[in-house]
Amino acid sequence: MSFRAVADFTAGASSAYAVRLVRTVAKLRFNVTAAPNVTITGMTLRTIPTSSPLFTGGYVGKNYSNSVTIDPASRSFALYMPENLAGINTAITDPTGRTAGKAPSNATYLLIEGKVVSPKGRDTLEERDFESRVYLGGNTTSDFNVRRNYDYRIDINIAADLSTDTRITHSEVGYTAVERRTPDGKFIWCGFGATPFVTISPYYNGSGSVDFKCVVTGYSREMQVKATTLKTVGDGLSPQIVTSGTLTAGQKETVTLSYDAWNLAPVNSRIKAVMTFTTPDGTVTEYEREWRFANRSHVYIEPQYGTDYNEKTAEITTPDGCIEMSSDRHAMIYHAEKNLQLTVHPLPGYTFKGWYSKERPYKTQNRITLEPTVTVTVGRRDGIMFYARVEKI
């Protein structure tokens, strides 16, 4: 802290003077939020003066090389820094104009690095890295001065759609993925009678070229790279390089992974791909994505309706997977476990009469249990059917 004052003193006398101290630094309080599809991987406060004069002024030739690294998991944090009178650019009239090309070269900013996953259609998404520079100052447009003895509050929100924000810089590498998910988003499934699959396409949009490789762990019945079928990924105990090579500007690679849903071991329901890009100068960018593939079983409620189509008879729940009702009678259960737990809930006016493995006539030898909750062992991918029988009271 410092003070500057002019005072008159009388020789031989005792006098008391009030002194007003001024902090020589600025206090910065940050609050950072991000949309669910955004992952913050790094935060650094940059272009901080290494020192400042005791009193304001005298900034010519100063060193601005200091920086502070912040834990990317932090969302509210406070810092102190020396005064930095970086200047004003009156040509900036909108917050989106606070970019590296328009800000003073010695302006202090918070660099936020991260990854954003963006939808590109019904079943397609894109992931790539981004950087955002949040410049500090006296306002959100032209003023880049960080003054001593000021308390600054900076609220930052990283939105879900970063495609049109001029303050955001995107990486030249990334990937797209085609993945059809179950209604709750947990599992990958491709529809009735189809084999679950995902397609990942690493790409490069820069100049020159980059080296890339895609390493997969997990279980896959088959992989295709540019329509060429490769060997099956192993049992999940060791990674295998699916494909590698060099991408030039505008080029992409395509890798399709299909799931052997007939193999119902839970460990084999997951596949993870790690894509690594390396530029000629040694810069490495890495992306990781994991999928959990679904098996499917069918549950039927018998009878489906009561006295008319408006009177339902029962409902089905399961803690192990996702239920999609194709009709009031038929439910498709997506799950990744070999053992599947199902519970029937008769609606008012109806009582439960048992779980059966076959439809009418309901014979004792086909009855699984009279308990509302049943745990069944699923033996294969599709066509596994269970019948919940209810009767009107």
Buried (B, 14 or more C-beta within 10 A) or exposed (E): EEEEEEEEEEEEEEEEEEEEEEBBBBBBEBEBEBEEBBBBEEBBBBBBBEEBBEEBEEBEEBEBEBEBEBEBEEEEBEBEBBBBBBBBBEEBEEEEBBBEEBBBEBBBBBBBBBBBBBEEEEBBBBBBBBBBBBBBBBEBBBBBBBBBBBEBEBEBEBBEEBEEBEBBBBBBBBBBBBBBBBEEEBBBBBEEEEBBBBBBBBBBBBEEBBBBBBBBBBBBBBBBBEEEEBEEBBEBEEBBEBBEBEBEEEBBBBBBBBBBBEBBEEEBBBBBBBBBBBBEEEEEBEBEBEBBBBBBBBBBBBEBEBEEEEBBBBBBEBEBBBBBBEEBBBBBBBBBBBEBBBBBEBEEEBEBBBBBBEEEEBEEEBBBEEEBEBEBEBEEBBEBBBBBBBEEE
